[in-house]
């Protein structure tokens, strides 16, 4: 679980999110565990790619965070 939280934080930071935008991290946490568990250990880019692949199934909050960060 700690690795997962680190990955989501890194994905959001890589896309320009600041440390103050913790709600973005929380918004995608459930989606990552639901759709991208298999790639969580493959690096941040793999998790981001997975989220994009499942875009239509993501929560509205996670989709909004990705959109706001140009993803």
Residue frames relative to the residue before (quaternion, step in Angstrom):
aa qw qx qy qz dx dy dz
X 1.0000 0.0000 0.0000 0.0000 0.00 0.00 0.00
X 0.6304 0.5292 -0.3410 0.4541 3.60 0.97 -0.77
X 0.6321 0.5272 -0.3274 0.4640 3.58 0.97 -0.84
X 0.6360 0.5388 -0.3179 0.4517 3.57 0.98 -0.86
X 0.6706 0.4930 -0.3020 0.4648 3.58 0.86 -0.93
X 0.6268 0.5289 -0.3284 0.4685 3.56 1.04 -0.74
X 0.6576 0.5193 -0.3121 0.4477 3.59 0.91 -0.90
X 0.6661 0.4894 -0.3123 0.4683 3.59 0.83 -0.91
X 0.6338 0.5243 -0.3303 0.4630 3.59 0.97 -0.80
X 0.6738 0.4939 -0.2928 0.4652 3.56 0.93 -0.90
X 0.6197 0.5364 -0.3479 0.4551 3.60 0.98 -0.75
X 0.6957 0.4626 -0.2799 0.4730 3.55 0.86 -0.92
X 0.6422 0.5081 -0.3304 0.4693 3.59 1.00 -0.71
X 0.6471 0.5232 -0.3178 0.4544 3.57 0.99 -0.80
X 0.7130 0.4231 -0.2572 0.4964 3.57 1.12 -0.55
X 0.6862 -0.5343 0.2676 0.4147 3.57 1.25 0.33
X 0.4468 0.6831 -0.4706 0.3351 3.60 1.17 0.19
X 0.3591 -0.7189 0.5477 0.2328 3.56 -1.08 0.67
X 0.6687 -0.5067 0.3617 0.4065 3.55 -1.27 0.33
X 0.6243 0.5544 -0.3440 0.4296 3.58 1.16 -0.50
X 0.6553 0.5216 -0.3164 0.4454 3.60 1.17 -0.27
X 0.0349 0.8412 -0.5326 0.0864 3.55 0.86 0.99
X 0.5964 0.5736 -0.3939 0.4001 3.67 0.94 -0.61
X 0.5943 0.5641 -0.3661 0.4412 3.61 1.11 -0.56
X 0.6193 0.5334 -0.3208 0.4786 3.53 1.05 -0.82
X 0.6891 0.4813 -0.2716 0.4688 3.54 0.85 -0.99
X 0.6187 0.5805 -0.3401 0.4056 3.58 1.04 -0.76
X 0.7721 0.3557 -0.1872 0.4922 3.59 1.00 -0.76
X 0.4354 0.7337 -0.4489 0.2658 3.59 1.21 -0.26
X 0.7007 0.4597 -0.2815 0.4675 3.58 0.80 -0.93
X 0.6376 0.5307 -0.3268 0.4527 3.58 1.02 -0.77
X 0.6376 0.5166 -0.3333 0.4642 3.58 0.98 -0.78
X 0.6909 0.4585 -0.3007 0.4713 3.60 0.85 -0.86
X 0.6635 0.5142 -0.3063 0.4489 3.58 1.05 -0.67
X 0.8304 0.2643 -0.1022 0.4797 3.58 0.72 -1.06
X 0.8083 0.3251 -0.1185 0.4763 3.58 1.05 -0.68
X 0.2566 0.7986 -0.5096 0.1916 3.58 1.19 0.36
X 0.6588 0.5449 -0.3150 0.4121 3.60 0.93 -0.83
X 0.7629 0.3527 -0.1988 0.5040 3.62 1.12 -0.54
X 0.3571 0.7771 -0.4665 0.2257 3.58 1.25 0.08
X 0.7242 0.4137 -0.2436 0.4950 3.61 1.06 -0.62
X 0.5835 0.6094 -0.3570 0.4009 3.58 1.29 0.06
X 0.6788 -0.4956 0.2879 0.4590 3.58 1.22 0.19
X 0.6985 -0.5142 0.3343 0.3687 3.47 -1.34 0.47
X 0.6597 0.5148 -0.3224 0.4425 3.57 0.93 -0.84
X 0.6262 0.5322 -0.3375 0.4590 3.59 1.08 -0.65
X 0.6457 0.5048 -0.3179 0.4767 3.58 1.01 -0.78
X 0.6559 0.5026 -0.3128 0.4683 3.57 0.92 -0.86
X 0.6434 0.5137 -0.3179 0.4702 3.58 0.94 -0.84
X 0.6398 0.5266 -0.3160 0.4621 3.56 1.01 -0.83
X 0.6426 0.5115 -0.3249 0.4689 3.58 0.93 -0.88
X 0.6558 0.5063 -0.3126 0.4646 3.58 0.97 -0.82
X 0.6285 0.5407 -0.3308 0.4507 3.60 1.03 -0.75
X 0.7516 0.3559 -0.1822 0.5246 3.56 1.08 -0.76
X 0.1853 0.8483 -0.4833 0.1119 3.57 1.26 0.35
X 0.6845 0.5025 -0.2919 0.4402 3.59 0.85 -0.90
X 0.7267 0.4229 -0.2324 0.4890 3.58 1.17 -0.50
X 0.4892 0.6790 -0.4294 0.3396 3.62 1.24 -0.14
X 0.5822 -0.5384 0.4636 0.3953 3.52 -1.27 0.40
X 0.6263 -0.5481 0.3964 0.3876 3.55 -1.18 0.52
X 0.6387 0.5429 -0.3236 0.4389 3.58 1.02 -0.81
X 0.6765 0.4760 -0.2933 0.4793 3.59 0.90 -0.88
X 0.6277 0.5306 -0.3307 0.4638 3.58 0.95 -0.84
X 0.6499 0.5198 -0.3097 0.4599 3.57 0.97 -0.86
X 0.6484 0.5142 -0.3188 0.4621 3.59 0.94 -0.87
X 0.6581 0.5016 -0.3133 0.4660 3.58 0.89 -0.88
X 0.6506 0.5149 -0.3114 0.4633 3.58 0.94 -0.88
X 0.6664 0.5186 -0.2970 0.4459 3.57 0.92 -0.92
X 0.7388 0.3673 -0.2102 0.5245 3.57 1.19 -0.53
X 0.6122 -0.6318 0.3238 0.3482 3.54 1.15 0.65
X 0.5156 0.6461 -0.4147 0.3805 3.57 1.14 0.53
